[in-house]
């Protein structure tokens, strides 16, 4: 891989992470700015929006010819999408277990678009328009190779993969699943009432989405996979030597534990069984109540906890009860680190490593300077290697 040194060693670390058998220090996503662009690290967005944003919310003076001129340019032009990411790769170093991977998403939950929703592209987000007014008039969900958004997306992924070559990975897009897809199609408020008034219809619709998920996933996977079948999943910076999947149900924040088991759990279990490596994205305090049910799914390999908008990062002691259950269930941990300053990141991770060890731990750090990256990796090698953990 052109922009990643020791890619073979990194892949081995990832394979061991999924097996909960990592050796040495924990896996870490450490992306460092090259010294020549360090002067731009404190930049702000250009007037009028996000024209300079590329990766992890940092702002840089992109060459004028690479700044997007429209939403079509930003989201749908493969040559310019790849050119912008290549510019990022040329100005950054992918250290530890980070690796160059191109996100070619149509926003979180593009499966909704393949099933009839229209996509509204914004500079900083993507919206899916609800399109189901009445279940009585709605056709069953099924794989539609002629859907306009699916055709655009699969062709975009294909072209980006061709342009990327072996220089960097192209990620699996965030298709989404179960009730999260239905919420986009139907609207959250309608779905809440539907689950009460017409539960059998919703269960059947969840079953249909579960059945067709891999119809779409497999077609993207066949394009993005490497020569050995490995794949990366968008946003979460994960790679696995096979079909790698992130699963979630953000709508579960609005559900009781009983409803979660009734409507969602079997769907998640079936999806997890069909993948090789599975990360579950648990989003927000209102979703914690479903953790016991989730940990019953043996095929979930790792847990990623997000504390919600503007919440503290994943290193806080208040989250230990979540991690305790995950580790007790045999899962690896995916922990995002961002609270405080650089020195705080190291101190906060000390707590995590001391408690859980290094054999099943991935740490996602913000982008940083090369000096900070070298300090972090040196500290990790000396203090976090082959830690057993006290839990």
Helices and strands as residue ranges (DSSP letters): H 7-18, E 27-33, G 35-40, G 64-66, H 71-76, H 78-90, E 92-96, E 101-102, H 111-114, E 119-121, E 126-128, G 135-137, H 148-164, E 169-170, H 178-186, H 188-197, H 199-224, E 231-233, E 238-240, E 244-248, G 250-254, H 257-263, H 265-273, E 277-283, G 285-290, H 291-294, E 302-306, G 317-319, H 320-328, E 332-337, H 342-356, E 361-365, E 368-369, H 370-383
